[in-house]
């Protein structure tokens, strides 16, 4: 899975961190913060959008996420992702995608 290379989030005055109140989402070699329906990551003194580039299906995922599944939910654009095993899962056409 790749992410967009550099999409700066303009006018983002809030500083994210462990106690900022937004959900931390481990993502590869960094931590994203869920904020206003998208994910932010610190990069070179500013905040970038950190979004998947393309479609990545999570193969062999039998668990069905939902309101009471035990995984934290994160609003992501027009849908809800679920934090699971260090990444986000999103429902898509009868399977789960990695985000």
BALOMI-12936 format. One record per atom (N, C-alpha, C): residue number from 1; residue in one letter; chain; atom name; z negated, y negated, x negated. Coordinates in steps of 0.2 Angstrom, whole numbers. Last residue first. Layout:
BEGIN
LUMZA   k r c  a     z     y     x
LUMZA NUM A A CA     Z     Y     X
...
***
This chain:
BEGIN
LUMZA   k r c  a     z     y     x
LUMZA  99 X A  N   -24    -3    32
LUMZA  99 X A CA   -23   -10    31
LUMZA  99 X A  C   -26   -13    25
LUMZA  98 X A  N   -16    11    38
LUMZA  98 X A CA   -20     8    33
LUMZA  98 X A  C   -19     1    32
LUMZA  97 X A  N   -14    16    55
LUMZA  97 X A CA   -12    13    49
LUMZA  97 X A  C   -17    11    44
LUMZA  96 X A  N   -14    31    65
LUMZA  96 X A CA   -18    25    62
LUMZA  96 X A  C   -15    23    56
LUMZA  95 X A  N    -4    34    80
LUMZA  95 X A CA    -7    36    73
LUMZA  95 X A  C   -11    30    71
LUMZA  94 X A  N     2    29    91
LUMZA  94 X A CA    -1    36    91
LUMZA  94 X A  C    -4    38    85
LUMZA  93 X A  N     6    16    87
LUMZA  93 X A CA    11    21    89
LUMZA  93 X A  C     8    28    89
LUMZA  92 X A  N    -8    12    79
LUMZA  92 X A CA    -1    10    79
LUMZA  92 X A  C     3    16    81
LUMZA  91 X A  N   -24     5    75
LUMZA  91 X A CA   -20    10    79
LUMZA  91 X A  C   -13     7    79
LUMZA  90 X A  N   -30     4    58
LUMZA  90 X A CA   -27     0    64
LUMZA  90 X A  C   -23     5    68
LUMZA  89 X A  N   -43     4    46
LUMZA  89 X A CA   -38     7    50
LUMZA  89 X A  C   -36     3    56
LUMZA  88 X A  N   -47    -2    30
LUMZA  88 X A CA   -46    -3    37
LUMZA  88 X A  C   -41     1    40
LUMZA  87 X A  N   -57     6    18
LUMZA  87 X A CA   -51     2    20
LUMZA  87 X A  C   -51     1    27
LUMZA  86 X A  N   -69    13    15
LUMZA  86 X A CA   -67     8    10
LUMZA  86 X A  C   -60     4    12
LUMZA  85 X A  N   -71    22    26
LUMZA  85 X A CA   -70    24    19
LUMZA  85 X A  C   -67    19    14
LUMZA  84 X A  N   -67    10    37
LUMZA  84 X A CA   -68    17    36
LUMZA  84 X A  C   -66    19    29
LUMZA  83 X A  N   -67    -2    49
LUMZA  83 X A CA   -68    -1    42
LUMZA  83 X A  C   -70     6    42
LUMZA  82 X A  N   -54    -5    60
LUMZA  82 X A CA   -60    -2    59
LUMZA  82 X A  C   -61     0    52
LUMZA  81 X A  N   -46   -19    69
LUMZA  81 X A CA   -46   -14    64
LUMZA  81 X A  C   -53   -11    63
LUMZA  80 X A  N   -38   -24    84
LUMZA  80 X A CA   -45   -23    80
LUMZA  80 X A  C   -44   -18    75
LUMZA  79 X A  N   -25   -37    86
LUMZA  79 X A CA   -28   -30    87
LUMZA  79 X A  C   -35   -30    83
LUMZA  78 X A  N   -19   -48    82
LUMZA  78 X A CA   -19   -47    89
LUMZA  78 X A  C   -22   -40    91
LUMZA  77 X A  N   -29   -52    69
LUMZA  77 X A CA   -23   -54    73
LUMZA  77 X A  C   -24   -53    80
LUMZA  76 X A  N   -42   -43    69
LUMZA  76 X A CA   -36   -44    64
LUMZA  76 X A  C   -30   -46    68
LUMZA  75 X A  N   -59   -40    70
LUMZA  75 X A CA   -53   -43    73
LUMZA  75 X A  C   -48   -45    68
LUMZA  74 X A  N   -66   -25    65
LUMZA  74 X A CA   -65   -32    63
LUMZA  74 X A  C   -58   -34    67
LUMZA  73 X A  N   -80   -14    67
LUMZA  73 X A CA   -74   -17    70
LUMZA  73 X A  C   -73   -24    67
LUMZA  72 X A  N   -88    -1    59
LUMZA  72 X A CA   -88    -8    60
LUMZA  72 X A  C   -81   -10    62
LUMZA  71 X A  N   -90    15    67
LUMZA  71 X A CA   -87    11    61
LUMZA  71 X A  C   -87     4    63
LUMZA  70 X A  N   -95    21    78
LUMZA  70 X A CA   -99    21    72
LUMZA  70 X A  C   -96    17    66
LUMZA  69 X A  N   -88    22    90
LUMZA  69 X A CA   -86    27    85
LUMZA  69 X A  C   -91    27    79
LUMZA  68 X A  N   -88    14   101
LUMZA  68 X A CA   -94    17    99
LUMZA  68 X A  C   -93    23    94
LUMZA  67 X A  N   -75     8   102
LUMZA  67 X A CA   -80     4   103
LUMZA  67 X A  C   -87     7   100
LUMZA  66 X A  N   -65    18    90
LUMZA  66 X A CA   -66    15    97
LUMZA  66 X A  C   -73    11    97
LUMZA  65 X A  N   -55    30    82
LUMZA  65 X A CA   -59    24    82
LUMZA  65 X A  C   -60    21    89
LUMZA  64 X A  N   -55    47    80
LUMZA  64 X A CA   -53    42    84
LUMZA  64 X A  C   -57    36    84
LUMZA  63 X A  N   -50    57    66
LUMZA  63 X A CA   -56    53    69
LUMZA  63 X A  C   -52    48    74
LUMZA  62 X A  N   -40    62    59
LUMZA  62 X A CA   -41    65    65
LUMZA  62 X A  C   -46    61    69
LUMZA  61 X A  N   -28    58    48
LUMZA  61 X A CA   -34    55    51
LUMZA  61 X A  C   -35    57    58
LUMZA  60 X A  N   -16    62    42
LUMZA  60 X A CA   -22    67    42
LUMZA  60 X A  C   -28    64    45
LUMZA  59 X A  N   -11    46    35
LUMZA  59 X A CA   -10    53    36
LUMZA  59 X A  C   -16    57    37
LUMZA  58 X A  N    -9    31    39
LUMZA  58 X A CA   -14    35    36
LUMZA  58 X A  C   -14    42    39
LUMZA  57 X A  N     6    22    35
LUMZA  57 X A CA     2    26    40
LUMZA  57 X A  C    -3    30    36
LUMZA  56 X A  N    10     6    32
LUMZA  56 X A CA     7    12    29
LUMZA  56 X A  C     3    16    33
LUMZA  55 X A  N    22    -6    32
LUMZA  55 X A CA    19    -1    36
LUMZA  55 X A  C    16     5    32
LUMZA  54 X A  N    21   -22    24
LUMZA  54 X A CA    24   -16    26
LUMZA  54 X A  C    20   -12    31
LUMZA  53 X A  N     8   -28    16
LUMZA  53 X A CA    15   -29    16
LUMZA  53 X A  C    18   -23    18
LUMZA  52 X A  N    -8   -34    23
LUMZA  52 X A CA    -4   -28    20
LUMZA  52 X A  C     4   -30    21
LUMZA  51 X A  N   -16   -49    17
LUMZA  51 X A CA   -13   -45    22
LUMZA  51 X A  C    -8   -39    19
LUMZA  50 X A  N   -25   -61    13
LUMZA  50 X A CA   -24   -54    10
LUMZA  50 X A  C   -22   -49    16
LUMZA  49 X A  N   -24   -78     9
LUMZA  49 X A CA   -23   -73    15
LUMZA  49 X A  C   -22   -66    11
LUMZA  48 X A  N   -35   -85    -3
LUMZA  48 X A CA   -28   -83    -1
LUMZA  48 X A  C   -29   -78     6
LUMZA  47 X A  N   -44   -99    -8
LUMZA  47 X A CA   -44   -93    -4
LUMZA  47 X A  C   -37   -92    -2
LUMZA  46 X A  N   -46  -105   -25
LUMZA  46 X A CA   -45  -106   -18
LUMZA  46 X A  C   -45   -99   -14
LUMZA  45 X A  N   -49  -101   -38
LUMZA  45 X A CA   -52  -107   -36
LUMZA  45 X A  C   -50  -109   -29
LUMZA  44 X A  N   -41   -89   -40
LUMZA  44 X A CA   -40   -95   -44
LUMZA  44 X A  C   -43  -101   -41
LUMZA  43 X A  N   -46   -83   -25
LUMZA  43 X A CA   -40   -82   -30
LUMZA  43 X A  C   -39   -89   -34
LUMZA  42 X A  N   -54   -73   -13
LUMZA  42 X A CA   -54   -78   -18
LUMZA  42 X A  C   -49   -77   -23
LUMZA  41 X A  N   -47   -69     3
LUMZA  41 X A CA   -49   -67    -4
LUMZA  41 X A  C   -49   -73    -8
LUMZA  40 X A  N   -48   -65    20
LUMZA  40 X A CA   -47   -70    15
LUMZA  40 X A  C   -50   -67     8
LUMZA  39 X A  N   -39   -60    35
LUMZA  39 X A CA   -44   -58    29
LUMZA  39 X A  C   -42   -63    24
LUMZA  38 X A  N   -41   -65    52
LUMZA  38 X A CA   -37   -63    46
LUMZA  38 X A  C   -42   -62    41
LUMZA  37 X A  N   -49   -69    63
LUMZA  37 X A CA   -44   -64    64
LUMZA  37 X A  C   -39   -63    58
LUMZA  36 X A  N   -59   -78    57
LUMZA  36 X A CA   -54   -80    62
LUMZA  36 X A  C   -48   -76    63
LUMZA  35 X A  N   -62   -67    44
LUMZA  35 X A CA   -63   -74    46
LUMZA  35 X A  C   -57   -76    51
LUMZA  34 X A  N   -67   -55    33
LUMZA  34 X A CA   -64   -56    39
LUMZA  34 X A  C   -66   -63    42
LUMZA  33 X A  N   -64   -55    15
LUMZA  33 X A CA   -69   -58    21
LUMZA  33 X A  C   -65   -59    27
LUMZA  32 X A  N   -62   -43     2
LUMZA  32 X A CA   -59   -48     7
LUMZA  32 X A  C   -65   -50    12
LUMZA  31 X A  N   -65   -40   -14
LUMZA  31 X A CA   -68   -40    -8
LUMZA  31 X A  C   -64   -45    -4
LUMZA  30 X A  N   -55   -30   -26
LUMZA  30 X A CA   -58   -36   -24
LUMZA  30 X A  C   -61   -35   -17
LUMZA  29 X A  N   -47   -19   -29
LUMZA  29 X A CA   -51   -22   -35
LUMZA  29 X A  C   -55   -29   -33
LUMZA  28 X A  N   -47   -13   -14
LUMZA  28 X A CA   -44   -12   -20
LUMZA  28 X A  C   -49   -14   -25
LUMZA  27 X A  N   -57   -20    -4
LUMZA  27 X A CA   -50   -19    -4
LUMZA  27 X A  C   -48   -19   -11
LUMZA  26 X A  N   -71   -21     7
LUMZA  26 X A CA   -68   -19     1
LUMZA  26 X A  C   -61   -17     1
LUMZA  25 X A  N   -75   -34    17
LUMZA  25 X A CA   -70   -28    17
LUMZA  25 X A  C   -68   -26    10
LUMZA  24 X A  N   -88   -41    25
LUMZA  24 X A CA   -85   -40    19
LUMZA  24 X A  C   -81   -34    20
LUMZA  23 X A  N   -89   -53    39
LUMZA  23 X A CA   -89   -46    37
LUMZA  23 X A  C   -85   -45    30
LUMZA  22 X A  N   -98   -68    37
LUMZA  22 X A CA   -92   -64    38
LUMZA  22 X A  C   -92   -57    35
LUMZA  21 X A  N  -110   -73    32
LUMZA  21 X A CA  -110   -71    39
LUMZA  21 X A  C  -103   -68    41
LUMZA  20 X A  N  -113   -76    19
LUMZA  20 X A CA  -109   -81    22
LUMZA  20 X A  C  -108   -79    30
LUMZA  19 X A  N  -118   -68     9
LUMZA  19 X A CA  -123   -71    14
LUMZA  19 X A  C  -119   -76    18
LUMZA  18 X A  N  -108   -65    -1
LUMZA  18 X A CA  -113   -59     2
LUMZA  18 X A  C  -117   -62     8
LUMZA  17 X A  N   -95   -77     3
LUMZA  17 X A CA  -100   -73    -1
LUMZA  17 X A  C  -104   -68     3
LUMZA  16 X A  N   -84   -91     5
LUMZA  16 X A CA   -87   -84     7
LUMZA  16 X A  C   -91   -81     1
LUMZA  15 X A  N   -85  -107     9
LUMZA  15 X A CA   -85  -103     4
LUMZA  15 X A  C   -88   -96     6
LUMZA  14 X A  N   -74  -117    19
LUMZA  14 X A CA   -79  -112    19
LUMZA  14 X A  C   -79  -108    13
LUMZA  13 X A  N   -62  -124    19
LUMZA  13 X A CA   -67  -127    15
LUMZA  13 X A  C   -73  -122    15
LUMZA  12 X A  N   -46  -122    18
LUMZA  12 X A CA   -51  -117    19
LUMZA  12 X A  C   -57  -120    16
LUMZA  11 X A  N   -33  -128    18
LUMZA  11 X A CA   -38  -131    21
LUMZA  11 X A  C   -44  -126    23
LUMZA  10 X A  N   -22  -113    17
LUMZA  10 X A CA   -23  -120    17
LUMZA  10 X A  C   -29  -123    21
LUMZA   9 X A  N   -22   -99     9
LUMZA   9 X A CA   -25  -101    15
LUMZA   9 X A  C   -27  -109    15
LUMZA   8 X A  N    -8   -94     0
LUMZA   8 X A CA   -14   -98     0
LUMZA   8 X A  C   -16  -100     7
LUMZA   7 X A  N    -2   -80    -4
LUMZA   7 X A CA    -1   -84     2
LUMZA   7 X A  C    -8   -88     3
LUMZA   6 X A  N     4   -69   -15
LUMZA   6 X A CA     1   -75   -15
LUMZA   6 X A  C     2   -80    -9
LUMZA   5 X A  N     9   -56   -11
LUMZA   5 X A CA     7   -58   -18
LUMZA   5 X A  C     3   -64   -18
LUMZA   4 X A  N     3   -45     1
LUMZA   4 X A CA     7   -51     0
LUMZA   4 X A  C     4   -54    -7
LUMZA   3 X A  N     0   -28    -5
LUMZA   3 X A CA    -2   -34    -1
LUMZA   3 X A  C     3   -40    -3
LUMZA   2 X A  N     4   -11    -3
LUMZA   2 X A CA     4   -17    -7
LUMZA   2 X A  C     2   -23    -2
LUMZA   1 X A  N     0     6    -4
LUMZA   1 X A CA     0     0     0
LUMZA   1 X A  C     0    -6    -4
***
